[in-house]
Amino acid sequence: MMQAARTPQAIAFFGLVIYNGGMAGVVLMLLLPFLGTALGSSCVLLMRREMNDTLERILAGFAAGVMVAASVWSLLIPSMEQSAPMGKLAFLPALVGFSLGIIFLFLLDKITPHLHALAKTPEGPRSRVSRTAMLVFAVTLHNIPEGMAVGVVAAAMMGGSMGISFQAALALAIGIAIQNFPEGAIVSMPLRTEGNGRLKSFIYGALSGIVEPAAAVLTILLTGFVTGLLPYLLAFAAGAMIYVVVEELLPEASRDEKTDICTIGFAVGFALMMVLDVALS
């Protein structure tokens, strides 16, 4: 049963408890995905032309591979391990959380006007919002589950109840930051193509990632007050990320006949995240 209480996660977050990695380590962990997006967005300051189509497909596949591997090793498996006392029903929190994560992103996708970088027509309800704003909204939607993933793993680490080390949590943050680099470039370059200046395109692209540390902090606070939510939130973040992979990243990267390029990028991203998770755990 879920129990409301002020737990070590919330206390540690505000610097009242010192643990492995220290508060500086946690702050760095929460900011890494945003920094990855910002660095990727800075490509628009250096590149004179649009991003090469082949490179864009490889990077999208790479991001998808990282997100799938992170969803399995860093989120779903720990969720089921945390629920082991439930015996044969240990899968239940993971199943419920995963399903709710899918539903949450599905609803956000339907109620938020947004435009994917390679799409010609916007999705969601009709709106007078500019194409530039809708491009930023699209990436922002994707960054929410990634921020939640980092936040919930950080909360599990600080709570000390799931055997997640600082190194393992940092591995997830590094993996998401790496895959955010191409995502930052993928959003800033189309903004430039839409007629925005280089600096404006960079700022908008970078700011699309600011939702990640915000989502991470909110997730830490939520798990800090309701301890029983942790297995559900781990799986929730996994479901939300898988939705992004299946609904957008893979279809965009594998359109037309260039599926092999997407597959190579996916395999590299998946393998890298798998290695990071095991090597740094």
N, C-alpha and C positions, 0 to 999 in steps of 0.2 A: 504494500500500500504506500502511496506517495505521502511523504511527511514533510510539512513545511517547517523549516528551521534555518537558522543562520549557520551555515556549514563552513568548514575550512576553505572551500573554494572562494566564497565571497570575502572572507577575512583576509586570505592571502592576497587576493587581488588588490586590496587597498594598502598593501605593504605592512600589515600588522603581524605577518608570519614570514619568516625567512626559510626558504627551502632550496633544494638543489636547483641551480640556475639563477636564483635571485630574482628580484623584481625587474632588474634591468634585462635579464634573459627573457622574461615573459613579455615585457613591452616590445623587445626586439622581435619576438615570435609573432606577436599580433600585428606588427607593422610590416613584416617581410612581404606578405602578399601584396599590400598596397605599393611597396617599393618596387616590386616586380612589375606591376602595372605601369607605374610612373616611368621606370627605365624603358619599358617597351614603347610607351607613348613618345619618349624622347627621340625615337627613330625619325619622326616626322621633321625634326629639326635638322637632320643630316641627309635625308633622302630627298632627291629632287623629283623622282617619278613615283608612280603608284607601285605598291609592292607587287613583285612578280607573282603571277597566279599559281605557279607550281609551288613556290615557297609558302604562299599563304595556305595552300591545301595541306602541305606537310606539317606546318605549325598547328593548324586546326586539328589534324589527326593526332599530333603529339599531345596537345592539351587534353584531348579526349582520353588518350591512354593513361595519362597521369591521373585524371579524375576518376577513372574506373578503378585503377589499382588502389588509389587512396580510399575509395569508397569501400573496397573489400577488406584490405589489411588494416587500415587505420580506424575504420568506423563500424562496419557490420560485424566483423569477427570480435572486436572488443565488446560490442553490444551483447552478443550472445554469450561471451565468456562472463560478463557481469551478471547475466541472468541464469547462470549455471544452477543455482539452488532450485530453480523451477523444474529441474529434471527434463523430461521429454518436451516440456512446453517452453524450454529456454529460447526457442526461436520466436516466441510470441511478441515480446517487446520490439525485436528487430523487424518483424513483419509489420506490426502496427506503425512503428516509426517510419519505416521505409515507405509504406503506402501513403502516410500522411505527408511525407516530403514530396512525393510525386504529385499529390493532389494540390498541395500548397503552390508549387511552381506552375502547375497547370492553370490554377485560378489567376495567379499573378500575370501569366502570359495572356490570359483572356481579357483582363480588366485594365491592363496598362498599354497605352499606345506606344509601339516601338518599331524600329526598323533594323533588321539584321544587315550587317555590312555588305553582304553579297546579294541582297534581295532588292527587287525593284519596287515592290509595294509593301506598305507598312502592315503590321498585324495589330490585333486588339481593336478596341472601339474607335470609331472615327474621331479625329481630333484636328484642331488647327495648329497643333504644336509643330514647330519646324522640323525638317528632316534631320538637322543637326541634333536637336534635342532628342528625337526618337532613336537616333543611332546611339547616343549616350545611354538612354533608358535601356536599350537592349543589353548592353554590356553590364549595366548596373544590376539588372535582374539576375544575370549569371553569377555575379560576384557575391550576392547574398548567401547562397548555400556554401560557397567557399569560405566566407568569413565565419559562418556558423560552424563549419567543420573544424577550423582552427580553434575557435572558442570552446567548443565542447570537449575537444581533446585536451586543451589547456586546463579546463575545469576538472577533468578526470585526473590529470597529472597532479594538480594542486590538492585535490581531495585525497589522493593516495589510496583510493579504494579499488582501483582497477589494474594496478601494476604497470601503469603507463609512465615511463621515465621521461625526464626532461628531453633527453636525446631523441626519443621516439616522437614526442610532440613537435620537436624542432624539425625532424625529418619531414613531417607532414607540411609544416609551414614552408620549408625550403622547396618541397615539391610543387606546392601551389604557386609559390613565388616564381619558380622557373616557368611554369606553364602560363603564368600571367604576363610574362614578358611578350610572347607573341600576341596574346590577346590585347595588350596595350597598343602594340603596333597595328593590329588589325582594326582597331577602332579609330586611332588617330589619323591613319592614312586616308581612309574614306572621308573623314571630316575635312581634311585638306582638299580632297577631290571635290567636295561640295562647295568649295570656294572660300573656306575659312583660312585665315592666316596661319602660318606655322606655329606661332606662339599660342594662339587661341586653340588650335587643334590639339597641341600638346597639353594645355591646361585642362581642356574638356576630357581628353583621354585619361589623364592622370586622375582627375576628380571622379571618374567613373569607378575607380578602385577604392575610394575613401569609404564606401559602404562596407568594405570587408572588415577593417578594425572595429567599426561601429557595430556590425552584426556579431562579431566575436565577443565584444564587451557585453552586449545584451544577453548573449547566450550564457556567458560565465555567470552573470548576475542571476539569470533564471535558474540555472542548475544550483546556484548557491543557496537559493531559498526553497527549492523543491528537490530534495535529494533523489527521490525515486524516478525523476525524469531523465536521468543521465543515459540509461540504455536506450530510451526512446529517442532522445535528441541525437545521439550518435547515429542511429539508423535514419532519423529524419534528414539529417544533413546528407547522408549517403543517397537517399532517395531523390532529394532535390538536385544533387550533382548529376546523378544518372539521367534525370529528366533533361537537363541541359545537354548532355552528351548525345542522347538519342534524338531529341527534338531539333537540335540545331547543329552542333559541331560536326557530327558524322554526315548528315545529309549535305551540308555545305561543302565539306571536304571531299566527298565521294561523288559529287554530281558529274554528269556526263560520263565519259569513258575513263577518267583518270582515277579509278578506284585503287590501283596499286600504290600510288603515291600516298594516299590517305592511310592505307594499311601499314606502310613502312613507318610513317610518322606515329601512328597509334602504337605499333610494336615497340618503338624506341621509347616513347613516353611511358608506356606500361612497365617496361623492363627497368627504366631508370627509377620510377617511384617504388617498385618492388625492391630494388637494391638499396635505396635510401632507407626504406622502412626497416629492413633487416639489419643493414650495416650499422645504422645509428641507434638501434634499439638497445 
